[in-house]
Amino acid sequence: MSLVDAATTRTRVVETGLLWGLVLLVAALSLLPIGRLVFEGLAPGGALSTSSLGKVLASQTTWTATANSLVTAIAGTVLAVLLGGTVALLTTLTDIRARNAFTFCFVLPLMIAPQVTALAWLQLFGPSSTLLKLIGMAPPLGSRNPLYSREGIILLLGLQYAPLVFLTLRAGLRALPKELIEAGLAAGASPLTVLRTVVLPLMTPPLIAGIALCFVSSLGNFGIPAFLGIPGNFLVLPTLIYQRLAGLGPGVLSEVAILSLLIGLIAMVGILLQDFMLRRRDFRITTTSSAARPFELGRWRAPVEILLWTVAILILALPFLGLITTSLIPAFGVPLNAKTATLANYAYVLLEHAASKRAFVNSFLMSGAAAILIVVICVPLAYFIVWKKSRLLRLLNVAAELPYAMPGVVLAIAAILLFLKPLPLLGFSLYNTIWIIVFAYLARFLVLGLRPIISGYLQLDRTLEEAAQIAGAGLLRRLVTIIFPLVAPAAVAGALLIFLTAFNELTVSALLWSSGTETLGVVVFSFEQGGDSTYASALAAVTVLVTIGLMLSTLLFAKKLPQGVLPWRD
Amino acid sequence: MARLKIDRARKYFGSYTALDDVSIDVEDGEFIAVLGPSGCGKTTLLRQIAGFDKLDGGEITIGDRLLSSPERHVPPEHRKLGIVFQSYALWPHMSVAENVAYGLTVAGVRDPERARRVAAALDLVGLTGFAERRPGLLSGGQRQRVALARCLVTEPSLVLLDEPLANLDVHLRASMEEEFSRFHERTGTTMVYITHDQAEAMALADRIAVMDRGRLLQLASPSLLYREPANTTVAGFIGEGMVLPARLLSKPEAGHCKVDVLGVEAVMRCRSDQPAIAQAKICLRARDFSIAPGAGGLAARVERLSYQGGYFRMEVRPLASEETVLHLDAPEPVPAAPGETIRLDIRDGWVIPEPELAA
């Protein structure tokens, strides 16, 4: 009797301990930084005061940047919705061919760092464009690169985030029961009428969700306005925060905290607006069934396919051709031909430049560490959320979304506030170490790992775990020997998603880096700011190749994954 | 020692009562089937015994070990039971041998003892030579055998089987039924077998617990269940019994009494303490009728005939009670066409002791 009691107690201690450990960890990664930031906004430097608040709100720059942020984010979102929405409807509902390849190409810009996209497009236009010189169409020297403008930022934001709208809308279209379309057709409506009266109204929720996601991402984007806006002194909130902090140091922390709260507030309004709009009407779909049979385009099929691939080439191939050509010339402005072409830039960034070499190691290690740690956290976390239906963790599941939903600068500033002072008890500061970046990665990308792992659990038959439990295995043993191997494909997909996102990231590290802890994003940014476009292009080209290589490698095990886990796979 | 005792078990899901005062005593080595339609609470009961859910009232003990009560809950991993799941629940990332060895590894049994016992278990289910296969490459019947071997290798004192044949082809079911039966004889393990298929339950079990809407309706041997159903639900559920209102005409005498059913007098079996009540219910089976040659008996119109091979299943409506449909088996050649009136003798029947089960 007493032996059984001891074993039962031990089981309970392990399970409760693990649960509370996870609760504390998720709280530390999500609620703590955001809470610290809000505290700073209310009581700058620890004392209730409105002086910083007044200073920030009275400044003309604040409102110019806010207006710029709103204009670029909204216009960028409109562009993204038009492009991504059209492409989603065409690829999901019609019978075009090579859908997988197209999806891969169309989603690719999302996986490539915004600063690399910006750099690539900059190389495409302007008087020094190597590509335009190659075909003799470069504008005269001294003319301004048209992308250094508000419109340039809007264009690139739209192109960068069109895949977001595409992905959410496609997921919605996939869930649309074919009966609803067939009922419309059977009632005598033409395909276009069905699209207008049945499909689009029912697609309101994913469309609104896509719009909100797109708006928040555009609002928080740092790479594109940093490359295109800073040279022309067109500042948005994230670049304003960066300039203040980079120029004046942690002394202005209270002020930038208020700025980042401002941007967080705008993001929040966007998310709440989405929530409000979705609540007003009933969009529930009552049945589930297989996906609809695609509409036949008939003789329009070839033209539509040509159009789609032209778009893909325009937004993908052309800018990267610009990037590659620039990376092959010895100095910026020199025309590219058989005599001038050189790999010296690659040799320099890969082998010679110290910070660039360090950045490779840093980015690989930090992204890898974040990916592995998040998977290790998320496998038990999703277990409690999905199978144990822990109410506490379901709330924290929502909290875990927060650092990812908020613009990256918000989290970065929160991390600085949290770690600037030495840690209590330990007596050392994480500020200016790689650990502050690792912390920010863990907090920001936790949800990227959690989502695929949760859908992995939802696909599993729970009796597989119960069989192990009946065999006498405790929770930890079950997690290691049964559950982890079964959710491994989803976990690997999540880890890759995290790795790729962190590997290409600039927003967080631009504010958190210090000498010795540079990331690839930071080095590409510094090269470009210092006028070394050739080095920047070479380094960016390498990161693009690594990204595409890793994305392609996932196709090897894609069949084992729940649908929708890998955004770039149809 | 291994006696399973379920004592007034209660379980609620919100306001829904999934288990309503269920009490079952399972003898050591007994094979008990829990039978009922889906939603009757049989799976809930299994999950209570296994410990996957917590009990809201009552107790579950094995031997003298209290496993479940509202205050105490031994987690499944410390109950030392075996379960064969409906979906088999074989781990796809392990070989057959690894699947079977898992429980031993957990219990700290090491090679060569472990390897020996795994080989013995696979031999017992006739899967020697399949040890290195992956479960995904096996047929349904073979997977079922692996699940059985995995469950028995640790020699649990109690094995729970959750509709183990539900996912198998009809022809495989018969052979697996035999296998379970042989198994039970050979190992002497106490088994609780959950099923919705009464033929399966009848063929395998020493006793059957019939459940409906969370309540235990009757716990008895298959033959007793068929011959002497305790209430109208069991009577109607088991063996397609026909429940009819009747009037008792005499006190029980040597286990029989006279009844008036549909205006006809007949002699039926009953309990020796059956009170003579006016509003009684009786249970009739198809074979309790025979077609009367003369003008006596129950007049009924033939409604429908369907050929069953060697005999016809005949549906008739008694002239005295047009809304009642009776069915009987009539041998070839066809005795009457639809629309014709025939006369039936009632040769046997059972007076249901608790017609109105307390709701």
Interface residues (C-beta under 8 A of the other chain):
Chain A: M1 V4 A7 T8 T11 R12 D461 T463 L464 E466 A467 A468 Q469 I470 A471 G472 A473 G474 R477 T481 I482 P485 L486
Chain B: A50 F52 R65 H73 V74 P75 P76 E77 H78 R79 K80 L81 G82 I83 F85 Q86 S87 A89 L90 W91 P92 H93 Y102 G103 V106 A107 R150 C151 T154
